[in-house]
Structures are given as structure tokens and as C-alpha cells.
Amino acid sequence: MTQICDRLVIPPEFTMTGWYYDKKELRNTPSAQDGIDYDTEMRYRKEGARFIINTGAKMDLGYNTTATGVVYFHRFYMFHSFRQFPRYVTACCCLFLAGKVEETPKKCKDIIKTARGLLSDQKFATFGDDPKEEVMTLERILLQTIKFDLQVEHPYSYLLKYAKCLKGDKNKLQKMVQMAWTFVNDSLCTTLALQWEPEIIAVALMYLAGKLSQFEVVDWVGRTPKHLRWWDMFVEDVTMDLLEDICHQVLDLYSQPTANPAPDSPPLPPRPLTTSSATRKSTNGQEKPEIPDLIPQVNTKVPPPPDVPQYPYQTFTGAPPPVAPFAAPPYPAPLPTPPGLPHLAAPPPGPPPHISAPPTVFPPYVTHPPPFPPMGPPAGPFYQHTPPPGQPPHRPY
């Protein structure tokens, strides 16, 4: 990868300032020119974006950082092929760069450690012998590919801005905004960020959430007669066909079949089955393979070992059975006191001879203090009066 970085040259046809493409350009990517069909490329994009989202969530990164990393990922593969750059290595690099751009940086080794826990051994093998060096080297290629255009806007801020202008039931409005927020998160797995501005995506997904949550906007703040719909005051020339197309691209994520997933790249080894699969007849007469029962039917009630005593439980309906009286064990008789031990004899009657009665008079050193001398009259006034007019003052000024 170091050799690729040294000879990386951006083609002149990709030096435009915009990052938006039409559907024809999205089908003519470097991956398509490298022999990867459109559906497989879309699956690779979806898996890479979902991996960035899961890694960011596990590392407590904000939604802006995660979304920025996904946009970097989609933009990168508009110039490079999935055959040349493994998608999971690129995803880690995009998240690493997005963390620094959004001021939520994470160490490269921490991102790789989190990725190791989310990927299988075969997928993590694409990182090579030195995963950190792979990600750090790819960061230089990523920066040159996106032409150091690091600032990315997302539909989240526009979604909240538009929702504050709508009037209606608070609970239904909150439900609609929450659903639209979920649609924005899932739209990162598509190429909508490469097709339309975030303002249009926010309007389209709010429109979709309003239809599904049965929240109809009849009034909004700042409404004028020329505004036929609520989004006319925010974006212009947005047709219903455009909104419907964006909504269908998001809804296609939920309608994709998951029973027979496409083979991975590189393909994963086949999973062995412990039981043989049977066949059964379907309603149209064709034979369908029976789903093998991979969970053996065993008795989950394991009996206790024979050496554990069994304590039967009894139910007493009347008075409890009498308890046998406690029999004190026979204690030995006390030993006799040996003679010649005076310290064990009883003390003599009366107070001890060495303790005398307290004195009734105080000792001579305890006397009253001497009386204080009487105070005479004051020597004179503390403050002197002002001399009468014509006499000199007491002190010079």
C-alpha cells in the first residue's frame, strides 16, 4: 500500500468541487470498471457503512462523527475500487479521520482493537501483518482522494430545524421526528449522500416519517400564501417525484431479502451441518429442502447425583410435633482450691488501709487573690477643647 500512496494521482476528470453524482455516474464507478457488479458494490458500501456505525457506537462516538466517516467512505470509492482497497480497512481509516475532524479523536490502535472484536478472523486478515501501519498509510491516500475537503454537513441539524417550525400534536410530532431520525441513520447505508444535499434528504425523510406515523402537517410557523407545502419555505423546486425516489431508496433497505445472503468477498468457508437435511413437498408440488434441526432435543431436567441426600418436604396442618427436652451433658466436678494461695482469699472488711479520707480544709496555697488597687480620678480630658479665638493652637499645623 505504501507504493500505491507514492504513485497516487487524482484523475483530472475528478477535480470538480461538488460531491454529488447522478445515477449514471454511480453505475460507472472504478469498482464497476474493475468487474464488480452494481448489486455487489452496493452491498460492499452497505457493509462498510454499517461497520462504521457499529464501531462508532461501540466507542461512544457521536452521530456526527459516525456520519462523517460514512460520507468519507462513500466518496473514497467514487475514485477507487473495492478490489484494490479492502472495505474494512478503509472504514477504520475513515472513522479515524472523522474523529479528528469532528474533534472526537480516537487512537488508531483503539479503533483497530474494536474492529478486531467485530470482524471475523478471515475479514480481519485483510488488515495485513501490521494493521496500524495499513490504516495510517491509507489515511494519506484518503486525504488526497477527498482533496482535503473535510467539512461535511448532515441532515440531522436540518431535521431538528424544520421540526421546530411545524405545528400539531406534540406527541405525534415527536414520534415523527424520532422515526425520521432513524431513517437518516439508515440512509447512510445508501448512496443518498452522493446524490442530494442534506436539506433535501431531511425533507424527504420527514415526509416519509409523516406518512408512516400518520402525522399530517396542516400549519407551520412562517407560513405564507405562496407556500403550498411546509418544505417550500426551506427548499425550492422539490418535486414529489424526487421525494418519492429518495423514500424508495431508503425503504429498499428494509425490503432486501436476508434468507440467502450474497457470498462474501473473499467467500467464507461453508458451514458444516451436523444433521442431514430432508425434503418435503410444497403447495405447488415441488420438493423443498427441509430446514435441518441444529438444536438437539435433549432432556434438560438432569437428575441430581446419587450421593446428594434427598430431603422430603412435609406439610404440617396441626401443631408442630413435640421436641425432646434438652439434656445437659454431665460436666466434671470443680477442682478443689489448693492451699497456700493467699491472693485468692477474700479481702478484709472495711476500706483499704492505704486510702485515707479526703481533707476537710483546703491547703494553704489555695487563697483568695489580693484586692486590686483603687482607681483614682482621671488625669484630664482625653481630647482637648478648641482654644478660644485669638489664642494660639495647642500644636502647630
Salt bridges, closest charged atoms under 4 A:
GLU41 OE2 - ARG45 NH2 3.45
GLU47 OE2 - ARG43 NH1 2.91
GLU47 OE1 - ARG87 NH2 2.97
ASP121 OD1 - ARG116 NH2 2.43
GLU139 OE2 - LYS100 NZ 2.50
ASP186 OD1 - ARG50 NH2 3.63
ASP219 OD2 - LYS167 NZ 3.79
GLU244 OE1 - HIS248 NE2 3.89
ASP245 OD1 - LYS23 NZ 2.80
ASP264 OD1 - ARG87 NH2 2.74
ASP264 OD2 - LYS123 NZ 3.66
GLU287 OE2 - LYS281 NZ 3.71
GLU290 OE1 - ARG280 NE 2.94
